[in-house]
Protein backbone atom coordinates (compact mmCIF):
# COMPACT_ATOMS: atom_id res chain seq x y z
CA UNK A 1 0.00 0.00 0.00
CA UNK A 2 1.74 3.14 -1.20
CA UNK A 3 -0.39 6.25 -1.47
CA UNK A 4 -3.77 6.97 0.15
CA UNK A 5 -6.32 9.55 -0.89
CA UNK A 6 -8.72 10.54 1.90
CA UNK A 7 -11.91 12.46 1.07
CA UNK A 8 -13.93 13.94 3.94
CA UNK A 9 -11.88 15.40 6.80
CA UNK A 10 -14.53 16.28 9.36
CA UNK A 11 -14.72 15.10 12.97
CA UNK A 12 -14.25 11.43 12.04
CA UNK A 13 -12.10 11.62 8.93
CA UNK A 14 -9.54 13.99 10.43
CA UNK A 15 -8.87 11.63 13.36
CA UNK A 16 -8.59 8.62 11.07
CA UNK A 17 -6.11 10.47 8.87
CA UNK A 18 -3.95 11.47 11.83
CA UNK A 19 -3.58 7.80 12.77
CA UNK A 20 -2.61 6.90 9.20
CA UNK A 21 -0.01 9.66 9.20
CA UNK A 22 1.36 8.48 12.55
CA UNK A 23 1.84 5.06 10.96
CA UNK A 24 3.93 6.74 8.22
CA UNK A 25 1.46 6.33 5.39
CA UNK A 26 1.49 8.95 2.65
CA UNK A 27 -1.93 10.61 2.65
CA UNK A 28 -3.35 13.15 0.23
CA UNK A 29 -6.46 14.79 1.63
CA UNK A 30 -9.43 16.61 0.15
CA UNK A 31 -12.43 18.30 1.73
CA UNK A 32 -14.81 20.89 0.34
CA UNK A 33 -13.82 22.96 3.39
CA UNK A 34 -10.14 23.68 2.74
CA UNK A 35 -9.62 24.85 6.33
CA UNK A 36 -10.07 21.26 7.48
CA UNK A 37 -7.19 20.16 5.24
CA UNK A 38 -5.00 23.08 6.31
CA UNK A 39 -5.39 22.09 9.96
CA UNK A 40 -3.86 18.68 9.16
CA UNK A 41 -0.86 19.96 7.19
CA UNK A 42 1.32 20.10 10.38
CA UNK A 43 0.53 16.40 10.84
CA UNK A 44 1.97 15.63 7.41
CA UNK A 45 -1.03 15.44 5.10
CA UNK A 46 -0.58 16.52 1.48
CA UNK A 47 -3.28 18.88 0.30
CA UNK A 48 -5.41 18.36 -2.78
CA UNK A 49 -7.30 21.48 -3.82
CA UNK A 50 -9.68 19.49 -6.00
CA UNK A 51 -10.87 15.93 -6.52
CA UNK A 52 -8.83 15.84 -9.73
CA UNK A 53 -5.64 16.39 -7.73
CA UNK A 54 -6.33 13.53 -5.32
CA UNK A 55 -6.33 10.77 -7.92
CA UNK A 56 -2.74 11.09 -9.17
CA UNK A 57 -0.85 7.82 -8.59
CA UNK A 58 -3.28 6.78 -5.83
CA UNK A 59 -3.54 3.18 -4.59
CA UNK A 60 -6.43 3.58 -2.13
CA UNK A 61 -9.26 6.09 -1.85
CA UNK A 62 -11.04 6.33 1.54
CA UNK A 63 -14.23 8.35 1.82
CA UNK A 64 -15.89 9.51 5.05
CA UNK A 65 -18.82 11.66 3.96
CA UNK A 66 -22.23 12.75 5.30
CA UNK A 67 -24.53 10.71 3.04
CA UNK A 68 -24.82 8.43 0.05
CA UNK A 69 -25.69 11.17 -2.42
CA UNK A 70 -22.40 12.94 -1.71
CA UNK A 71 -20.46 9.68 -1.92
CA UNK A 72 -22.03 9.00 -5.30
CA UNK A 73 -21.12 12.47 -6.59
CA UNK A 74 -17.52 11.98 -5.47
CA UNK A 75 -17.31 8.57 -7.13
CA UNK A 76 -18.77 9.97 -10.36
CA UNK A 77 -16.09 12.69 -10.34
CA UNK A 78 -13.12 10.34 -10.00
CA UNK A 79 -14.11 6.84 -11.06
CA UNK A 80 -13.25 7.26 -14.76
CA UNK A 81 -9.78 8.58 -13.97
CA UNK A 82 -8.46 5.99 -11.52
CA UNK A 83 -6.03 3.28 -12.60
CA UNK A 84 -7.40 -0.31 -12.68
CA UNK A 85 -7.49 -2.16 -9.34
CA UNK A 86 -7.45 1.04 -7.30
CA UNK A 87 -9.25 0.27 -4.04
CA UNK A 88 -12.16 2.51 -3.02
CA UNK A 89 -13.22 2.11 0.61
CA UNK A 90 -16.28 4.03 1.75
CA UNK A 91 -16.43 4.45 5.53
CA UNK A 92 -19.53 6.66 5.39
CA UNK A 93 -22.87 5.37 6.64
CA UNK A 94 -25.20 5.12 3.63
CA UNK A 95 -28.19 3.01 2.66
CA UNK A 96 -27.73 -0.57 1.52
CA UNK A 97 -29.09 -0.05 -1.99
CA UNK A 98 -26.78 2.90 -2.62
CA UNK A 99 -23.81 0.81 -1.47
CA UNK A 100 -24.79 -1.96 -3.91
CA UNK A 101 -25.07 0.57 -6.73
CA UNK A 102 -21.62 2.05 -6.03
CA UNK A 103 -20.01 -1.41 -5.88
CA UNK A 104 -21.47 -2.25 -9.30
CA UNK A 105 -20.15 1.02 -10.67
CA UNK A 106 -16.65 0.29 -9.36
CA UNK A 107 -16.70 -3.24 -10.73
CA UNK A 108 -17.70 -1.92 -14.16
CA UNK A 109 -14.54 0.23 -14.16
CA UNK A 110 -12.24 -2.59 -12.95
CA UNK A 111 -11.86 -1.05 -9.50
CA UNK A 112 -11.85 -2.81 -6.15
CA UNK A 113 -14.36 -1.58 -3.59
CA UNK A 114 -15.47 -1.99 0.02
CA UNK A 115 -18.27 -0.54 2.06
CA UNK A 116 -16.85 -0.18 5.56
CA UNK A 117 -18.96 1.92 7.94
CA UNK A 118 -17.64 2.30 11.45
CA UNK A 119 -18.77 2.13 15.05
CA UNK A 120 -17.03 3.98 17.85
CA UNK A 121 -17.64 7.64 17.11
CA UNK A 122 -15.15 10.47 17.33
CA UNK A 123 -13.52 9.02 20.45
CA UNK A 124 -13.00 5.72 18.67
CA UNK A 125 -11.53 7.47 15.65
CA UNK A 126 -9.12 9.38 17.86
CA UNK A 127 -8.11 6.42 20.01
CA UNK A 128 -7.91 3.85 17.19
CA UNK A 129 -10.73 1.78 18.69
CA UNK A 130 -13.11 1.86 15.74
CA UNK A 131 -14.88 -1.27 14.54
CA UNK A 132 -15.17 -1.54 10.77
CA UNK A 133 -18.17 -3.45 9.39
CA UNK A 134 -17.05 -4.45 5.91
CA UNK A 135 -18.73 -5.60 2.74
CA UNK A 136 -16.86 -6.69 -0.37
CA UNK A 137 -14.46 -9.29 -1.72
CA UNK A 138 -11.76 -11.15 0.19
CA UNK A 139 -9.15 -9.63 -2.12
CA UNK A 140 -10.20 -6.05 -1.39
CA UNK A 141 -10.56 -6.72 2.34
CA UNK A 142 -7.09 -8.25 2.63
CA UNK A 143 -5.56 -5.26 0.84
CA UNK A 144 -7.32 -2.86 3.20
CA UNK A 145 -6.73 -4.82 6.40
CA UNK A 146 -3.43 -3.13 7.36
CA UNK A 147 -5.17 0.26 7.17
CA UNK A 148 -8.16 -0.96 9.17
CA UNK A 149 -5.70 -2.12 11.83
CA UNK A 150 -4.14 1.34 11.96
CA UNK A 151 -7.44 3.22 12.21
CA UNK A 152 -9.28 0.83 14.53
CA UNK A 153 -8.96 -2.27 16.67
CA UNK A 154 -11.43 -4.53 14.89
CA UNK A 155 -12.71 -5.16 11.38
CA UNK A 156 -15.09 -7.88 10.24
CA UNK A 157 -15.75 -8.87 6.65
CA UNK A 158 -19.50 -9.33 7.01
CA UNK A 159 -20.09 -10.67 3.52
CA UNK A 160 -20.29 -9.51 -0.07
CA UNK A 161 -20.96 -6.00 -1.36
CA UNK A 162 -23.18 -3.84 0.93
CA UNK A 163 -22.96 -6.28 3.86
CA UNK A 164 -21.08 -3.69 5.91
CA UNK A 165 -23.89 -1.17 5.55
CA UNK A 166 -26.42 -3.88 6.40
CA UNK A 167 -24.54 -4.71 9.60
CA UNK A 168 -24.28 -1.01 10.52
CA UNK A 169 -28.04 -0.57 10.09
CA UNK A 170 -28.67 -3.49 12.45
CA UNK A 171 -26.08 -2.30 14.97
CA UNK A 172 -27.31 1.26 15.25
CA UNK A 173 -30.97 0.32 15.36
CA UNK A 174 -30.18 -1.91 18.33
CA UNK A 175 -28.05 0.82 19.93
CA UNK A 176 -30.92 3.30 19.67
CA UNK A 177 -33.37 0.81 21.16
CA UNK A 178 -31.09 -0.11 24.05
CA UNK A 179 -30.29 3.52 24.89
CA UNK A 180 -33.99 4.31 25.07
CA UNK A 181 -34.49 1.32 27.34
CA UNK A 182 -31.58 2.32 29.57
CA UNK A 183 -33.07 5.81 29.93
CA UNK A 184 -36.45 4.39 30.87
CA UNK A 185 -34.89 2.12 33.50
CA UNK A 186 -32.97 4.96 35.14
CA UNK A 187 -36.01 7.24 35.02
CA UNK A 188 -38.10 4.55 36.71
CA UNK A 189 -35.38 4.03 39.31
CA UNK A 190 -35.30 7.74 40.04
CA UNK A 191 -39.07 7.87 40.44
CA UNK A 192 -38.85 4.92 42.83
CA UNK A 193 -36.24 6.72 44.93
CA UNK A 194 -33.23 4.61 43.91
CA UNK A 195 -29.72 6.04 43.93
CA UNK A 196 -28.47 6.15 40.33
CA UNK A 197 -24.98 4.90 41.20
CA UNK A 198 -26.39 1.95 43.14
CA UNK A 199 -28.69 1.14 40.25
CA UNK A 200 -25.75 1.34 37.85
CA UNK A 201 -23.83 -1.18 39.97
CA UNK A 202 -26.73 -3.59 39.61
CA UNK A 203 -27.61 -3.04 35.95
CA UNK A 204 -24.01 -3.08 34.71
CA UNK A 205 -23.29 -6.47 36.27
CA UNK A 206 -26.64 -8.23 35.95
CA UNK A 207 -28.74 -9.58 33.10
CA UNK A 208 -29.48 -5.98 32.01
CA UNK A 209 -25.80 -5.33 31.25
CA UNK A 210 -25.18 -3.75 27.84
CA UNK A 211 -22.85 -1.26 26.14
CA UNK A 212 -25.28 1.64 26.62
CA UNK A 213 -25.09 1.13 30.39
CA UNK A 214 -21.52 -0.04 30.86
CA UNK A 215 -19.71 2.42 28.59
CA UNK A 216 -22.11 5.26 27.79
CA UNK A 217 -24.43 5.69 30.75
CA UNK A 218 -26.75 8.66 30.10
CA UNK A 219 -26.68 9.87 33.72
CA UNK A 220 -24.21 12.50 34.94
CA UNK A 221 -21.52 11.19 37.33
CA UNK A 222 -22.62 7.58 36.86
CA UNK A 223 -20.31 5.00 35.30
CA UNK A 224 -17.38 5.85 33.00
CA UNK A 225 -17.17 9.38 31.67
CA UNK A 226 -19.73 9.95 28.93
CA UNK A 227 -21.45 12.85 27.14
CA UNK A 228 -23.86 13.05 30.09
CA UNK A 229 -20.92 14.46 32.08
CA UNK A 230 -20.51 17.25 29.52
CA UNK A 231 -24.08 18.51 29.11
CA UNK A 232 -24.63 15.90 26.39
CA UNK A 233 -22.17 17.44 23.97
CA UNK A 234 -22.01 14.80 21.29
CA UNK A 235 -19.76 11.99 20.63
CA UNK A 236 -22.62 10.86 18.35
CA UNK A 237 -25.46 13.31 17.84
CA UNK A 238 -29.18 12.59 17.81
CA UNK A 239 -29.27 13.94 14.25
CA UNK A 240 -26.83 11.25 13.16
CA UNK A 241 -28.76 8.58 15.04
CA UNK A 242 -31.96 9.59 13.25
CA UNK A 243 -30.10 9.39 9.93
CA UNK A 244 -29.02 5.84 10.75
CA UNK A 245 -32.49 4.86 11.94
CA UNK A 246 -33.94 6.21 8.70
CA UNK A 247 -31.53 3.94 6.80
CA UNK A 248 -32.54 1.00 9.00
CA UNK A 249 -36.24 1.71 8.50
CA UNK A 250 -35.77 1.82 4.74
CA UNK A 251 -34.18 -1.64 4.94
CA UNK A 252 -37.03 -2.81 7.19
CA UNK A 253 -39.57 -1.68 4.59
CA UNK A 254 -37.64 -3.22 1.69
CA UNK A 255 -37.30 -6.58 3.43
CA UNK A 256 -40.74 -6.54 5.09
CA UNK A 257 -39.09 -7.18 8.46
CA UNK A 258 -41.18 -6.86 11.61
CA UNK A 259 -39.41 -4.27 13.78
CA UNK A 260 -41.85 -2.42 16.04
CA UNK A 261 -39.13 -1.32 18.47
CA UNK A 262 -37.00 0.02 15.62
CA UNK A 263 -39.96 2.02 14.36
CA UNK A 264 -40.69 3.36 17.84
CA UNK A 265 -37.03 4.31 18.33
CA UNK A 266 -37.17 6.40 15.17
CA UNK A 267 -40.31 8.16 16.45
CA UNK A 268 -38.56 8.95 19.75
CA UNK A 269 -35.56 10.51 18.05
CA UNK A 270 -37.79 12.44 15.67
CA UNK A 271 -39.54 13.92 18.71
CA UNK A 272 -36.19 14.89 20.25
CA UNK A 273 -35.07 16.58 17.04
CA UNK A 274 -38.42 18.34 16.63
CA UNK A 275 -37.67 19.85 20.04
CA UNK A 276 -34.50 21.34 18.47
CA UNK A 277 -32.22 19.01 20.45
CA UNK A 278 -30.72 17.16 17.50
CA UNK A 279 -27.25 18.56 18.10
CA UNK A 280 -27.09 16.91 21.52
CA UNK A 281 -25.63 13.46 22.00
CA UNK A 282 -28.09 10.68 21.23
CA UNK A 283 -27.93 9.53 24.87
CA UNK A 284 -29.85 12.70 25.80
CA UNK A 285 -32.90 10.74 24.60
CA UNK A 286 -33.27 9.89 28.29
CA UNK A 287 -34.75 13.35 28.75
CA UNK A 288 -37.45 12.63 26.17
CA UNK A 289 -38.58 9.34 27.70
CA UNK A 290 -40.28 10.83 30.73
C-alpha positions as CSV (number, residue, x, y, z in Angstrom):
1,X,0.0,0.0,0.0
2,X,1.7,3.1,-1.2
3,X,-0.4,6.3,-1.5
4,X,-3.8,7.0,0.1
5,X,-6.3,9.6,-0.9
6,X,-8.7,10.5,1.9
7,X,-11.9,12.5,1.1
8,X,-13.9,13.9,3.9
9,X,-11.9,15.4,6.8
10,X,-14.5,16.3,9.4
11,X,-14.7,15.1,13.0
12,X,-14.3,11.4,12.0
13,X,-12.1,11.6,8.9
14,X,-9.5,14.0,10.4
15,X,-8.9,11.6,13.4
16,X,-8.6,8.6,11.1
17,X,-6.1,10.5,8.9
18,X,-3.9,11.5,11.8
19,X,-3.6,7.8,12.8
20,X,-2.6,6.9,9.2
21,X,0.0,9.7,9.2
22,X,1.4,8.5,12.6
23,X,1.8,5.1,11.0
24,X,3.9,6.7,8.2
25,X,1.5,6.3,5.4
26,X,1.5,9.0,2.7
27,X,-1.9,10.6,2.7
28,X,-3.4,13.2,0.2
29,X,-6.5,14.8,1.6
30,X,-9.4,16.6,0.2
31,X,-12.4,18.3,1.7
32,X,-14.8,20.9,0.3
33,X,-13.8,23.0,3.4
34,X,-10.1,23.7,2.7
35,X,-9.6,24.9,6.3
36,X,-10.1,21.3,7.5
37,X,-7.2,20.2,5.2
38,X,-5.0,23.1,6.3
39,X,-5.4,22.1,10.0
40,X,-3.9,18.7,9.2
41,X,-0.9,20.0,7.2
42,X,1.3,20.1,10.4
43,X,0.5,16.4,10.8
44,X,2.0,15.6,7.4
45,X,-1.0,15.4,5.1
46,X,-0.6,16.5,1.5
47,X,-3.3,18.9,0.3
48,X,-5.4,18.4,-2.8
49,X,-7.3,21.5,-3.8
50,X,-9.7,19.5,-6.0
51,X,-10.9,15.9,-6.5
52,X,-8.8,15.8,-9.7
53,X,-5.6,16.4,-7.7
54,X,-6.3,13.5,-5.3
55,X,-6.3,10.8,-7.9
56,X,-2.7,11.1,-9.2
57,X,-0.9,7.8,-8.6
58,X,-3.3,6.8,-5.8
59,X,-3.5,3.2,-4.6
60,X,-6.4,3.6,-2.1
61,X,-9.3,6.1,-1.8
62,X,-11.0,6.3,1.5
63,X,-14.2,8.4,1.8
64,X,-15.9,9.5,5.0
65,X,-18.8,11.7,4.0
66,X,-22.2,12.8,5.3
67,X,-24.5,10.7,3.0
68,X,-24.8,8.4,0.0
69,X,-25.7,11.2,-2.4
70,X,-22.4,12.9,-1.7
71,X,-20.5,9.7,-1.9
72,X,-22.0,9.0,-5.3
73,X,-21.1,12.5,-6.6
74,X,-17.5,12.0,-5.5
75,X,-17.3,8.6,-7.1
76,X,-18.8,10.0,-10.4
77,X,-16.1,12.7,-10.3
78,X,-13.1,10.3,-10.0
79,X,-14.1,6.8,-11.1
80,X,-13.2,7.3,-14.8
81,X,-9.8,8.6,-14.0
82,X,-8.5,6.0,-11.5
83,X,-6.0,3.3,-12.6
84,X,-7.4,-0.3,-12.7
85,X,-7.5,-2.2,-9.3
86,X,-7.4,1.0,-7.3
87,X,-9.3,0.3,-4.0
88,X,-12.2,2.5,-3.0
89,X,-13.2,2.1,0.6
90,X,-16.3,4.0,1.8
91,X,-16.4,4.4,5.5
92,X,-19.5,6.7,5.4
93,X,-22.9,5.4,6.6
94,X,-25.2,5.1,3.6
95,X,-28.2,3.0,2.7
96,X,-27.7,-0.6,1.5
97,X,-29.1,0.0,-2.0
98,X,-26.8,2.9,-2.6
99,X,-23.8,0.8,-1.5
100,X,-24.8,-2.0,-3.9
101,X,-25.1,0.6,-6.7
102,X,-21.6,2.0,-6.0
103,X,-20.0,-1.4,-5.9
104,X,-21.5,-2.3,-9.3
105,X,-20.1,1.0,-10.7
106,X,-16.7,0.3,-9.4
107,X,-16.7,-3.2,-10.7
108,X,-17.7,-1.9,-14.2
109,X,-14.5,0.2,-14.2
110,X,-12.2,-2.6,-12.9
111,X,-11.9,-1.1,-9.5
112,X,-11.8,-2.8,-6.1
113,X,-14.4,-1.6,-3.6
114,X,-15.5,-2.0,0.0
115,X,-18.3,-0.5,2.1
116,X,-16.8,-0.2,5.6
117,X,-19.0,1.9,7.9
118,X,-17.6,2.3,11.4
119,X,-18.8,2.1,15.0
120,X,-17.0,4.0,17.8
121,X,-17.6,7.6,17.1
122,X,-15.1,10.5,17.3
123,X,-13.5,9.0,20.5
124,X,-13.0,5.7,18.7
125,X,-11.5,7.5,15.6
126,X,-9.1,9.4,17.9
127,X,-8.1,6.4,20.0
128,X,-7.9,3.8,17.2
129,X,-10.7,1.8,18.7
130,X,-13.1,1.9,15.7
131,X,-14.9,-1.3,14.5
132,X,-15.2,-1.5,10.8
133,X,-18.2,-3.4,9.4
134,X,-17.0,-4.4,5.9
135,X,-18.7,-5.6,2.7
136,X,-16.9,-6.7,-0.4
137,X,-14.5,-9.3,-1.7
138,X,-11.8,-11.1,0.2
139,X,-9.2,-9.6,-2.1
140,X,-10.2,-6.1,-1.4
141,X,-10.6,-6.7,2.3
142,X,-7.1,-8.2,2.6
143,X,-5.6,-5.3,0.8
144,X,-7.3,-2.9,3.2
145,X,-6.7,-4.8,6.4
146,X,-3.4,-3.1,7.4
147,X,-5.2,0.3,7.2
148,X,-8.2,-1.0,9.2
149,X,-5.7,-2.1,11.8
150,X,-4.1,1.3,12.0
151,X,-7.4,3.2,12.2
152,X,-9.3,0.8,14.5
153,X,-9.0,-2.3,16.7
154,X,-11.4,-4.5,14.9
155,X,-12.7,-5.2,11.4
156,X,-15.1,-7.9,10.2
157,X,-15.7,-8.9,6.6
158,X,-19.5,-9.3,7.0
159,X,-20.1,-10.7,3.5
160,X,-20.3,-9.5,-0.1
161,X,-21.0,-6.0,-1.4
162,X,-23.2,-3.8,0.9
163,X,-23.0,-6.3,3.9
164,X,-21.1,-3.7,5.9
165,X,-23.9,-1.2,5.5
166,X,-26.4,-3.9,6.4
167,X,-24.5,-4.7,9.6
168,X,-24.3,-1.0,10.5
169,X,-28.0,-0.6,10.1
170,X,-28.7,-3.5,12.5
171,X,-26.1,-2.3,15.0
172,X,-27.3,1.3,15.3
173,X,-31.0,0.3,15.4
174,X,-30.2,-1.9,18.3
175,X,-28.0,0.8,19.9
176,X,-30.9,3.3,19.7
177,X,-33.4,0.8,21.2
178,X,-31.1,-0.1,24.1
179,X,-30.3,3.5,24.9
180,X,-34.0,4.3,25.1
181,X,-34.5,1.3,27.3
182,X,-31.6,2.3,29.6
183,X,-33.1,5.8,29.9
184,X,-36.4,4.4,30.9
185,X,-34.9,2.1,33.5
186,X,-33.0,5.0,35.1
187,X,-36.0,7.2,35.0
188,X,-38.1,4.6,36.7
189,X,-35.4,4.0,39.3
190,X,-35.3,7.7,40.0
191,X,-39.1,7.9,40.4
192,X,-38.9,4.9,42.8
193,X,-36.2,6.7,44.9
194,X,-33.2,4.6,43.9
195,X,-29.7,6.0,43.9
196,X,-28.5,6.2,40.3
197,X,-25.0,4.9,41.2
198,X,-26.4,1.9,43.1
199,X,-28.7,1.1,40.2
200,X,-25.7,1.3,37.9
201,X,-23.8,-1.2,40.0
202,X,-26.7,-3.6,39.6
203,X,-27.6,-3.0,36.0
204,X,-24.0,-3.1,34.7
205,X,-23.3,-6.5,36.3
206,X,-26.6,-8.2,35.9
207,X,-28.7,-9.6,33.1
208,X,-29.5,-6.0,32.0
209,X,-25.8,-5.3,31.3
210,X,-25.2,-3.7,27.8
211,X,-22.9,-1.3,26.1
212,X,-25.3,1.6,26.6
213,X,-25.1,1.1,30.4
214,X,-21.5,0.0,30.9
215,X,-19.7,2.4,28.6
216,X,-22.1,5.3,27.8
217,X,-24.4,5.7,30.8
218,X,-26.8,8.7,30.1
219,X,-26.7,9.9,33.7
220,X,-24.2,12.5,34.9
221,X,-21.5,11.2,37.3
222,X,-22.6,7.6,36.9
223,X,-20.3,5.0,35.3
224,X,-17.4,5.8,33.0
225,X,-17.2,9.4,31.7
226,X,-19.7,9.9,28.9
227,X,-21.5,12.9,27.1
228,X,-23.9,13.1,30.1
229,X,-20.9,14.5,32.1
230,X,-20.5,17.3,29.5
231,X,-24.1,18.5,29.1
232,X,-24.6,15.9,26.4
233,X,-22.2,17.4,24.0
234,X,-22.0,14.8,21.3
235,X,-19.8,12.0,20.6
236,X,-22.6,10.9,18.4
237,X,-25.5,13.3,17.8
238,X,-29.2,12.6,17.8
239,X,-29.3,13.9,14.3
240,X,-26.8,11.2,13.2
241,X,-28.8,8.6,15.0
242,X,-32.0,9.6,13.3
243,X,-30.1,9.4,9.9
244,X,-29.0,5.8,10.8
245,X,-32.5,4.9,11.9
246,X,-33.9,6.2,8.7
247,X,-31.5,3.9,6.8
248,X,-32.5,1.0,9.0
249,X,-36.2,1.7,8.5
250,X,-35.8,1.8,4.7
251,X,-34.2,-1.6,4.9
252,X,-37.0,-2.8,7.2
253,X,-39.6,-1.7,4.6
254,X,-37.6,-3.2,1.7
255,X,-37.3,-6.6,3.4
256,X,-40.7,-6.5,5.1
257,X,-39.1,-7.2,8.5
258,X,-41.2,-6.9,11.6
259,X,-39.4,-4.3,13.8
260,X,-41.9,-2.4,16.0
261,X,-39.1,-1.3,18.5
262,X,-37.0,0.0,15.6
263,X,-40.0,2.0,14.4
264,X,-40.7,3.4,17.8
265,X,-37.0,4.3,18.3
266,X,-37.2,6.4,15.2
267,X,-40.3,8.2,16.5
268,X,-38.6,9.0,19.8
269,X,-35.6,10.5,18.1
270,X,-37.8,12.4,15.7
271,X,-39.5,13.9,18.7
272,X,-36.2,14.9,20.2
273,X,-35.1,16.6,17.0
274,X,-38.4,18.3,16.6
275,X,-37.7,19.9,20.0
276,X,-34.5,21.3,18.5
277,X,-32.2,19.0,20.4
278,X,-30.7,17.2,17.5
279,X,-27.3,18.6,18.1
280,X,-27.1,16.9,21.5
281,X,-25.6,13.5,22.0
282,X,-28.1,10.7,21.2
283,X,-27.9,9.5,24.9
284,X,-29.9,12.7,25.8
285,X,-32.9,10.7,24.6
286,X,-33.3,9.9,28.3
287,X,-34.8,13.4,28.8
288,X,-37.4,12.6,26.2
289,X,-38.6,9.3,27.7
290,X,-40.3,10.8,30.7
